[in-house]
Amino acid sequence: MKKLRKIILWTLLIGIPAFILASVFLLADLRTAEIKKGTQSEENIQLAHKLLSDAIVKQGLDKMSQFSTYEVTATDEWQGFLGKVGNPWGFNKDAIAMRFTVGDFDSQSEVLEGEQKGAIKGIQSWDYYEKVGDTYETEVADDKGMVFVLAAFHYLFELGNRLAKAPFIRYAGQGQLKGKAMDKVFVSWSSECTYKYDHYIVWIGQESGLIEAATFTTRDNPAPAPVFLYGSLRLDDFREVNGVLIPFKQTAHMGEPKETTTEFIHQLVIQKFEWDSFDASDIRPFADLTPIGDDKLSN
């Protein structure tokens, strides 16, 4: 028993500091060796740009600019330890509505059922607010990291359009997912692996031509997720809504996207997706706030 206690003690003494050091100094790096060395051919660079731009058109994401807002009614299920610590809602699988304005980060969530039914939280020009009674309050703490969560959902719904603006796009080879061949495109805002810029790998189906998954780092995640870890989002059940293909099932995994959609960190299942079902002013309750557009929050 003494020997076991000693082993446990030494494991804690060595393991916890090692984990902390890894969390601080080791960054998830999604670049291939060729991308790191800067040796990719111009032909493959152009291939990466074409794959991404073609996927945007095939999915209809280039049509998003004709709309002003969109509303997503869905359930968000969280599993396991990572799901438990990462769940920002304070409940599991209760129906929610998320409302977004196209092309920026203004957004809002409303709980539609359960104990928190009627709770409204949102972001306007990166100012976090909650509805308290009949008024909107900004002097409230974002204890659950809802600013990050809503902005992340917003970003991922518009992923192709967002990433197409990045200055660094490279071909990252081929892969297999869902039993199908995929082309992979690396996207970032710098060729270097830094704290400042996230890395993305976009998985584009060779047969479908759609963005069927994305792997990404989470440099700015406020949840307890060390920066040496990375996640992925598998996109399924595409349905056309006014000319735009929307993935009605979105399954998040740790690391690479998985073949399974029954085991996950969390899974968003959409019941309804509507364009322009509300006015942008409905989620911008503060008329005196200067619009920021799609500029990211400055740290």
C-alpha positions as CSV (number, residue, x, y, z in Angstrom):
1,M,0.0,0.0,0.0
2,K,2.9,2.4,0.9
3,K,4.5,1.6,-2.4
4,L,1.2,2.3,-4.3
5,R,0.9,5.6,-2.5
6,K,4.4,6.5,-3.4
7,I,3.8,5.7,-7.1
8,I,0.7,7.8,-7.1
9,L,2.5,10.7,-5.4
10,W,5.4,10.6,-7.9
11,T,2.9,10.4,-10.8
12,L,1.2,13.5,-9.5
13,L,4.4,15.4,-8.8
14,I,5.8,14.6,-12.3
15,G,2.6,14.4,-14.3
16,I,0.9,17.6,-13.3
17,P,3.9,19.9,-13.9
18,A,4.5,18.2,-17.2
19,F,0.9,18.7,-18.2
20,I,1.1,22.4,-17.2
21,L,4.4,22.8,-19.1
22,A,2.9,21.2,-22.2
23,S,-0.2,23.4,-21.9
24,V,2.0,26.5,-21.9
25,F,4.8,25.7,-24.4
26,L,3.5,23.1,-26.8
27,L,1.2,24.4,-29.5
28,A,-1.0,22.2,-31.7
29,D,0.5,22.5,-35.1
30,L,-1.6,21.3,-38.1
31,R,1.0,22.1,-40.8
32,T,2.4,19.3,-42.9
33,A,6.2,19.0,-43.2
34,E,6.0,20.5,-46.7
35,I,4.0,23.5,-45.4
36,K,6.5,24.0,-42.5
37,K,9.4,24.0,-44.9
38,G,7.7,26.4,-47.4
39,T,8.5,24.0,-50.3
40,Q,5.0,23.6,-51.7
41,S,4.8,24.0,-55.4
42,E,2.8,26.8,-56.9
43,E,0.6,24.2,-58.6
44,N,-0.5,22.7,-55.3
45,I,-1.0,26.2,-53.8
46,Q,-3.3,27.0,-56.6
47,L,-5.0,23.6,-56.2
48,A,-5.7,24.5,-52.5
49,H,-7.3,27.8,-53.5
50,K,-9.4,26.2,-56.1
51,L,-10.6,23.4,-53.9
52,L,-11.8,25.8,-51.2
53,S,-13.4,28.3,-53.6
54,D,-15.2,25.5,-55.5
55,A,-16.5,24.1,-52.3
56,I,-17.8,27.5,-51.3
57,V,-19.8,27.7,-54.6
58,K,-20.9,24.1,-54.5
59,Q,-22.3,24.6,-51.0
60,G,-23.9,27.9,-51.9
61,L,-22.0,29.8,-49.2
62,D,-21.3,32.6,-51.8
63,K,-25.0,33.3,-51.6
64,M,-25.0,34.1,-47.9
65,S,-24.4,37.8,-48.5
66,Q,-27.9,38.2,-50.0
67,F,-29.3,37.5,-46.5
68,S,-29.0,39.7,-43.4
69,T,-29.7,37.2,-40.6
70,Y,-30.2,33.5,-39.9
71,E,-31.8,31.5,-37.0
72,V,-30.8,28.0,-36.0
73,T,-33.1,25.9,-33.8
74,A,-31.2,22.9,-32.4
75,T,-30.2,20.7,-29.6
76,D,-26.6,20.5,-28.4
77,E,-25.6,17.2,-26.6
78,W,-22.4,16.9,-24.6
79,Q,-20.7,13.6,-23.7
80,G,-18.0,12.5,-21.4
81,F,-15.6,14.4,-19.1
82,L,-14.5,16.9,-21.8
83,G,-18.1,17.4,-22.7
84,K,-19.0,18.0,-19.1
85,V,-16.3,20.6,-18.5
86,G,-16.8,22.2,-21.9
87,N,-20.6,22.5,-21.9
88,P,-21.4,26.2,-21.7
89,W,-25.2,25.9,-21.5
90,G,-25.7,24.6,-18.0
91,F,-28.0,21.9,-19.4
92,N,-27.8,19.1,-22.0
93,K,-30.0,18.7,-25.1
94,D,-32.6,21.3,-24.3
95,A,-33.7,23.1,-27.4
96,I,-32.1,26.4,-28.1
97,A,-32.4,29.1,-30.8
98,M,-29.2,30.8,-32.0
99,R,-29.5,34.0,-34.0
100,F,-26.8,35.4,-36.1
101,T,-26.2,38.4,-38.4
102,V,-24.3,37.5,-41.6
103,G,-20.7,38.3,-41.8
104,D,-19.9,39.6,-38.4
105,F,-20.0,38.3,-34.8
106,D,-23.2,39.8,-33.4
107,S,-25.3,36.8,-32.1
108,Q,-27.8,35.7,-29.6
109,S,-29.0,32.5,-27.9
110,E,-32.4,31.7,-26.4
111,V,-33.3,28.6,-24.4
112,L,-36.6,27.2,-25.6
113,E,-37.3,24.6,-23.0
114,G,-36.3,23.2,-19.6
115,E,-35.4,24.9,-16.4
116,Q,-33.7,27.8,-18.2
117,K,-36.5,28.4,-20.7
118,G,-36.5,32.0,-21.8
119,A,-32.9,32.8,-20.9
120,I,-31.4,35.1,-23.5
121,K,-27.6,35.8,-23.9
122,G,-25.8,37.6,-26.7
123,I,-22.9,39.6,-28.2
124,Q,-23.1,43.0,-29.8
125,S,-19.9,44.4,-31.1
126,W,-18.2,41.9,-28.7
127,D,-20.1,43.4,-25.7
128,Y,-21.7,40.5,-23.8
129,Y,-25.2,40.9,-22.6
130,E,-28.1,39.0,-20.9
131,K,-31.8,39.8,-20.8
132,V,-32.8,40.4,-17.2
133,G,-36.6,40.8,-17.0
134,D,-37.6,43.2,-19.8
135,T,-34.2,44.9,-20.1
136,Y,-30.8,43.9,-21.6
137,E,-27.9,44.2,-19.2
138,T,-24.2,44.4,-20.1
139,E,-22.9,44.6,-16.5
140,V,-23.0,40.8,-16.2
141,A,-20.1,38.3,-16.0
142,D,-19.6,35.8,-18.9
143,D,-18.9,32.9,-16.5
144,K,-19.6,30.2,-19.1
145,G,-17.6,31.7,-21.9
146,M,-20.6,32.4,-24.0
147,V,-18.8,35.1,-26.0
148,F,-16.4,32.4,-27.3
149,V,-19.1,29.8,-27.8
150,L,-21.5,32.0,-29.8
151,A,-18.6,33.5,-31.9
152,A,-17.3,29.9,-32.6
153,F,-20.8,28.7,-33.8
154,H,-21.1,31.9,-35.9
155,Y,-17.7,31.3,-37.4
156,L,-18.3,27.6,-38.2
157,F,-21.6,28.2,-39.9
158,E,-19.8,30.6,-42.2
159,L,-16.5,28.6,-42.3
160,G,-15.8,28.5,-46.0
161,N,-16.4,32.3,-46.5
162,R,-14.4,33.1,-43.4
163,L,-11.4,31.0,-44.4
164,A,-11.4,32.1,-48.0
165,K,-10.3,35.6,-46.7
166,A,-7.1,34.1,-45.1
167,P,-3.8,35.0,-46.7
168,F,-2.2,31.6,-46.2
169,I,-3.9,28.7,-48.0
170,R,-2.0,25.5,-48.8
171,Y,-2.7,21.9,-50.0
172,A,-2.4,19.4,-47.1
173,G,-2.8,16.1,-49.0
174,Q,-5.5,13.5,-49.0
175,G,-7.4,11.6,-46.4
176,Q,-10.2,9.2,-45.7
177,L,-13.4,10.1,-43.8
178,K,-16.9,8.5,-43.9
179,G,-15.4,5.8,-46.1
180,K,-14.7,8.4,-48.8
181,A,-11.7,10.1,-50.3
182,M,-11.1,13.7,-49.1
183,D,-8.8,16.5,-50.1
184,K,-7.4,18.5,-47.2
185,V,-6.7,22.2,-47.4
186,F,-4.6,24.0,-44.7
187,V,-5.6,27.6,-43.8
188,S,-4.1,30.1,-41.4
189,W,-3.2,33.8,-41.2
190,S,0.5,33.0,-41.0
191,S,2.9,30.3,-42.1
192,E,4.3,30.3,-38.6
193,C,2.9,28.4,-35.6
194,T,2.2,31.1,-33.2
195,Y,-0.2,31.9,-30.3
196,K,-1.8,34.6,-32.4
197,Y,-3.1,32.5,-35.3
198,D,-5.3,29.4,-35.4
199,H,-4.7,26.6,-37.8
200,Y,-7.5,24.9,-39.9
201,I,-7.6,21.8,-42.0
202,V,-10.7,21.8,-44.3
203,W,-11.8,18.3,-45.4
204,I,-13.4,18.5,-48.9
205,G,-15.1,15.4,-50.3
206,Q,-13.6,14.5,-53.6
207,E,-17.0,13.2,-54.7
208,S,-19.3,15.7,-53.0
209,G,-17.1,18.8,-53.4
210,L,-18.4,20.0,-50.0
211,I,-16.7,20.9,-46.8
212,E,-17.4,17.7,-44.9
213,A,-15.2,18.3,-41.8
214,A,-12.8,20.8,-40.3
215,T,-9.9,20.3,-38.0
216,F,-8.8,23.3,-36.0
217,T,-6.7,24.6,-33.1
218,T,-8.4,26.6,-30.3
219,R,-5.8,29.2,-29.2
220,D,-8.4,31.5,-27.5
221,N,-10.6,28.9,-25.9
222,P,-11.5,30.1,-22.4
223,A,-12.5,26.5,-21.3
224,P,-9.9,24.2,-19.8
225,A,-8.5,23.0,-23.1
226,P,-4.7,23.1,-23.3
227,V,-3.3,24.7,-26.5
228,F,-1.4,21.5,-27.4
229,L,-4.8,19.8,-28.1
230,Y,-7.0,20.4,-31.1
231,G,-10.4,19.5,-32.2
232,S,-12.5,18.7,-35.3
233,L,-16.1,19.1,-36.5
234,R,-17.6,16.5,-38.7
235,L,-20.5,17.9,-40.9
236,D,-23.3,15.6,-42.1
237,D,-27.0,15.7,-43.2
238,F,-26.6,18.6,-45.7
239,R,-30.0,20.2,-46.6
240,E,-30.7,23.0,-49.0
241,V,-32.2,26.1,-47.4
242,N,-32.8,28.9,-50.0
243,G,-29.9,27.8,-52.2
244,V,-27.4,27.2,-49.3
245,L,-26.5,23.7,-48.2
246,I,-26.5,23.5,-44.4
247,P,-25.1,20.6,-42.4
248,F,-28.0,19.7,-40.0
249,K,-25.7,17.4,-37.9
250,Q,-22.4,18.7,-36.6
251,T,-20.3,16.4,-34.5
252,A,-17.3,17.6,-32.5
253,H,-14.4,15.3,-31.7
254,M,-11.1,15.7,-30.0
255,G,-8.2,15.5,-32.5
256,E,-9.0,14.2,-36.0
257,P,-12.6,13.8,-37.2
258,K,-13.9,10.3,-36.4
259,E,-15.9,7.8,-38.4
260,T,-18.4,7.6,-35.5
261,T,-21.1,10.1,-34.9
262,T,-22.4,8.3,-31.7
263,E,-19.3,9.1,-29.6
264,F,-18.3,12.8,-29.4
265,I,-17.5,15.8,-27.2
266,H,-20.7,17.5,-28.4
267,Q,-23.1,17.2,-31.2
268,L,-25.4,19.9,-32.6
269,V,-28.5,18.6,-34.3
270,I,-30.6,21.2,-36.1
271,Q,-34.4,21.1,-36.3
272,K,-34.9,24.3,-38.2
273,F,-32.8,26.8,-40.1
274,E,-34.3,30.0,-41.4
275,W,-32.9,33.0,-43.3
276,D,-34.0,36.5,-42.5
277,S,-36.6,35.4,-39.9
278,F,-35.8,38.3,-37.7
279,D,-34.4,41.8,-38.1
280,A,-30.8,42.4,-37.2
281,S,-31.8,45.1,-34.7
282,D,-33.6,42.4,-32.7
283,I,-30.2,41.0,-31.5
284,R,-28.6,44.5,-31.3
285,P,-30.4,46.0,-28.3
286,F,-27.8,48.8,-27.8
287,A,-28.2,51.6,-30.4
288,D,-25.2,53.5,-29.1
289,L,-22.7,50.7,-29.6
290,T,-20.3,51.3,-32.5
291,P,-20.5,48.4,-35.1
292,I,-17.3,46.4,-35.3
293,G,-18.3,44.2,-38.2
294,D,-16.2,41.0,-38.5
295,D,-13.2,42.3,-36.7
296,K,-12.2,39.9,-34.0
297,L,-12.1,40.8,-30.3
298,S,-8.8,42.4,-29.3
299,N,-7.1,40.9,-26.3
